[in-house]
Amino acid sequence: MKIMKRVQSMGILLAVTVGLTAGAASRTFAQELTADEKIYADLAKLDPAERQKKIEEGAKAEGELSLIHTWRGELSRDHLKLFQKRYPFLKVELIDIGSQDAADRLLAEETAGRHLTDAINMSLGDSSGVRQLFAHYPTPATKAILPQYNGFLDPDNRWVPFYWSEHGISYNSNMLTPEQAPKSWENLCKPEYKGQISFDPPEVRFLLGMYAILGPDKIENWMKCIGENDPIIQRGHTQRVQLMAAGDYAIQGDNYLYQGLLMKKENPSTPFQPVWSAPVQATAGVMIINKNAPHPYAAALWCDWVLSDESQRYTAERYRGPVTIPHPYMPADAKIVISDSSDPALGKRLLDMWDKYATHGKD
């Protein structure tokens, strides 16, 4: 896989802005360590074996972990079972909700002064409004991350990337031949696709990814032409893939590719085909620790474990994107664009733009 960096001038400016913000955060961090962050700073001074022993001893003494996992249902439960098999002394309270809901929940708890949650898995794209609540957690576990995914790391150690999600174009191969199918994101503006392309309602992760792919000079015109092509706006990534496979429309302009590929794995005749010639958006799924976690050692044990071989193999088997081992289905020459911005104003501007041109104020 080829990781593409943003080379537009605005992309470079964003990177510099994020860097400056990170620097300011570092200065604040040095002045305002919470009790949990002091524990993590002391752990960072130990050699890996001694550090691991101290974390396990602390977690055993705590005996509990309060976890929000944004993998849903069986996916999160089976992931957790692997962890509990490894560390049976921990009683884990699991809540599985959506990524944005998880961010909102943490913010509500901490604003109310109720320190209930230890660790949360969320999409990095949903985290900009709550990053001030993330513990600074330096861990040697991140050394296992493959070089092509180092762009997911945070210089201030506020999160542990352990998988990544992709947004890409796909189409119904019974309705379109490879020659008829789109080859790029710009191709979605072709008049022959009018009324045949499905999107979710406004989603900041997707729009930030499109901004990273197209850049500031092209993004607005792209949204205008998508709106003029009468997009089908429906909520629910899984349902939309199923509808496309059933022939309700020909193209997905915004979806996780793994869902259709899992369907095709179960039934090879499923008419689902990704467009690998178009850049694929890459958004990190990260594990974060609440800086006021009630069980800091148990949270640390979990955050390190998600990068373990057994956790990463599970991630790949379930067609998510691991970060320490090869991807289960992505072609080696796929063009990957890492999308992340800590600028809430940019996210809001893109959401407003999408609402104006594509959804025309309708959810």
Residue pairs with C-beta under 8 A, 6 or more apart in sequence:
1 148
1 327
1 330
1 331
1 332
1 333
1 334
1 335
1 336
2 333
2 334
2 335
2 336
3 148
3 149
3 151
3 282
3 336
3 337
3 338
4 279
4 335
4 336
4 337
4 338
5 11
5 151
5 338
6 12
6 14
6 15
6 212
6 215
6 337
8 215
8 216
8 217
10 215
10 216
11 212
11 215
14 341
14 343
14 346
17 343
18 341
18 342
18 343
19 155
21 342
22 154
22 155
22 156
25 156
25 158
26 155
26 156
29 37
29 136
29 156
33 41
33 136
34 135
34 291
34 292
35 296
36 135
36 289
36 290
36 291
36 292
36 293
36 296
36 299
37 135
37 136
37 137
37 291
39 58
39 296
39 297
40 135
40 136
40 137
40 138
40 289
40 296
40 300
41 136
41 138
43 51
43 54
43 55
43 300
44 51
44 138
44 139
46 54
48 140
51 140
52 304
54 297
55 297
55 300
55 301
55 304
56 87
56 297
56 301
57 297
58 296
58 297
58 298
58 300
59 65
59 87
59 89
59 90
59 295
59 297
59 298
59 300
59 301
60 89
60 90
61 297
62 90
62 295
62 296
62 297
62 298
63 89
63 90
63 91
63 298
64 90
64 91
64 92
64 93
64 294
64 295
64 298
65 90
65 91
65 92
65 93
65 118
65 119
65 295
65 298
65 299
65 301
65 302
66 92
66 93
66 116
66 117
66 118
66 119
66 294
66 295
67 80
67 92
67 93
67 94
67 95
67 117
67 118
67 119
67 120
67 302
68 95
68 96
68 97
68 102
68 105
68 106
68 117
68 119
68 120
68 121
68 122
69 76
69 79
69 80
69 94
69 95
69 96
69 121
70 76
70 96
70 97
70 98
70 99
70 102
70 120
70 121
70 122
70 123
70 285
71 79
71 96
71 121
71 320
72 96
72 98
73 96
75 318
76 94
76 96
77 94
77 96
78 314
79 311
79 314
80 92
80 94
82 310
82 311
82 314
83 92
83 302
83 305
83 311
84 90
84 92
86 305
86 308
86 310
87 301
87 305
90 298
90 301
97 105
99 121
99 122
99 123
99 126
100 126
102 120
102 121
102 122
102 126
103 120
103 122
103 126
103 127
103 129
103 130
105 117
106 117
106 120
106 130
106 133
106 290
107 129
107 130
107 133
109 115
109 116
109 117
110 133
110 290
110 292
115 290
115 292
115 293
115 294
116 294
117 290
117 293
118 289
118 290
118 293
118 294
118 295
118 296
118 298
118 299
118 302
119 287
119 288
119 289
119 290
119 293
119 299
119 302
119 303
120 287
120 288
120 290
121 162
121 285
121 286
121 287
121 306
122 285
122 286
122 288
123 165
123 205
123 283
123 284
123 285
123 286
124 152
124 159
124 161
124 283
124 284
124 285
124 286
124 340
125 204
125 205
125 208
125 209
125 283
125 339
125 340
126 204
126 205
127 134
127 159
127 286
127 288
128 341
128 342
128 343
128 344
128 347
129 344
131 158
131 342
133 290
133 291
133 292
134 158
134 159
134 288
134 289
134 290
134 291
135 158
135 288
135 289
135 290
135 291
135 293
135 296
135 299
136 156
136 157
136 158
136 291
137 157
137 158
137 160
137 289
137 300
137 303
138 157
139 157
139 160
139 300
139 303
139 304
141 160
141 303
141 304
141 307
141 308
142 153
142 160
142 161
142 307
144 307
144 324
145 152
145 153
145 161
145 307
145 323
145 324
146 323
146 324
146 325
148 336
149 161
149 164
149 284
149 323
151 338
152 161
152 164
152 284
152 286
152 323
152 338
152 340
153 161
158 288
159 284
159 286
159 287
159 288
160 286
160 287
160 288
160 303
160 304
160 306
160 307
161 284
161 285
161 286
161 323
162 285
162 286
162 287
162 306
162 307
162 311
162 312
162 315
162 322
162 323
163 284
163 285
163 315
163 320
163 321
163 322
163 323
164 282
164 283
164 284
164 285
164 320
164 321
164 323
165 256
165 282
165 283
165 285
165 320
165 321
166 256
166 257
166 258
166 280
166 281
166 282
166 283
166 321
166 330
166 336
167 205
167 206
167 209
167 254
167 255
167 256
167 280
167 281
167 283
168 255
168 257
168 274
168 275
168 278
168 280
168 281
169 182
169 185
169 188
169 251
169 252
169 253
169 274
169 275
169 278
170 241
170 244
170 251
170 252
170 255
170 257
170 260
170 272
170 273
170 274
170 275
171 181
171 182
171 244
171 250
171 251
171 252
171 273
171 275
172 244
172 245
172 247
172 249
172 250
172 251
172 271
172 272
172 273
173 181
173 271
173 272
173 273
174 247
174 271
175 247
175 250
175 271
176 250
176 251
178 273
181 251
181 273
181 275
182 188
182 190
182 193
182 251
182 275
182 278
183 275
183 277
183 278
184 277
184 278
185 210
185 213
185 214
185 222
185 253
185 278
185 279
186 222
187 193
187 278
188 197
188 226
188 229
188 251
188 253
189 222
189 225
189 226
189 228
189 229
190 229
191 229
193 229
193 250
193 251
194 229
194 230
195 229
195 230
195 232
195 249
196 232
196 249
196 250
196 251
197 226
197 229
197 231
197 232
197 249
197 250
197 251
197 252
197 253
198 231
198 232
198 233
198 234
198 240
198 243
198 244
198 249
198 251
198 252
198 253
198 254
198 255
199 206
199 226
199 231
199 232
199 233
199 234
199 253
199 254
199 358
200 206
200 233
200 234
200 235
200 236
200 237
200 240
200 254
200 255
201 233
201 235
201 359
201 363
202 351
202 354
202 355
202 359
203 254
204 347
204 350
204 351
205 281
205 283
205 339
206 254
206 281
207 347
207 350
207 351
207 353
207 354
208 339
208 340
208 341
208 346
208 347
208 350
209 281
209 282
209 283
209 337
209 339
210 219
210 222
210 281
210 350
211 219
211 339
211 341
211 346
211 350
212 281
212 337
212 338
212 339
213 279
213 281
213 337
213 339
214 222
219 350
219 353
220 353
220 357
223 353
223 354
223 356
223 357
223 358
224 357
226 253
226 357
226 358
227 356
227 357
227 358
227 360
231 253
231 358
232 249
233 358
233 359
233 362
233 363
234 240
234 243
235 363
237 255
237 256
237 259
238 259
240 252
240 255
241 252
241 255
241 259
241 260
241 263
241 272
242 263
243 249
244 250
244 251
244 252
244 260
244 272
245 260
245 263
245 270
245 271
245 272
247 271
252 260
257 274
257 280
257 329
258 319
258 320
258 329
260 270
260 272
260 274
261 272
261 274
261 319
261 329
262 319
263 270
263 272
264 270
264 272
265 319
276 331
276 333
276 334
278 335
279 335
279 336
279 337
280 330
280 334
280 335
280 336
280 337
281 337
281 339
282 321
282 336
282 337
282 338
282 339
283 338
283 339
283 340
284 338
284 340
285 320
287 302
287 303
287 306
289 296
289 299
289 300
289 303
290 299
293 299
305 311
307 323
307 324
309 324
309 325
312 322
312 323
312 324
312 325
313 322
313 325
315 321
315 322
316 322
316 325
316 326
316 327
316 328
317 328
319 328
319 329
321 327
321 328
321 330
322 328
330 336
341 347
355 361
